[in-house]
């Protein structure tokens, strides 16, 4: 938020979409240079915003989008979601050039501080190995009650997943 405020990113996305060039936004701001095939129309004013209310919290989980800590790689993203009634709300997002041990530390801190009982790791190529290191960390720290699972893109390309995300946003399935 300090580096790229949400309001500015949304304004830039809308600007590029109005110009008919959303691929520029995804290439420059989302580090996805192959987004030339992305053709969509989306009104960002229709993104549902739901206020997080702790008293309606039905459980929380964390999804981790892994990347390496090399200078040229994308950032690692740790997203914390809460289930509230029939909605899943993104309520916290941490991102950066984290080493594998820093990923584990960040995720476990998020989970233990907020009562998350599930951590899902994107499992593409060798990324599923992180599950082993999470299990090893919680065992050595004596932490119980957190489950670790893999998330698979099911053969969908990154661009297809981005399109589906916008469709879900437009339908109000994501808040």
Secondary structure, DSSP 8 states (H G I E B T S, - for coil): --SS-HHHHHHHHHHHHHTT-HHHHHHHTSS-TTGGG------GGG-------GGGEEEEEEEEE----STTS--EEEEEEEEETTEEEEEEEEEE---HHHHHHHHHHHHHHHT--EEEEE-SGGGGHHHHHHHHHHHHHT--S-EEEEE--TT--HHHHHHHHHHHHHTTS--
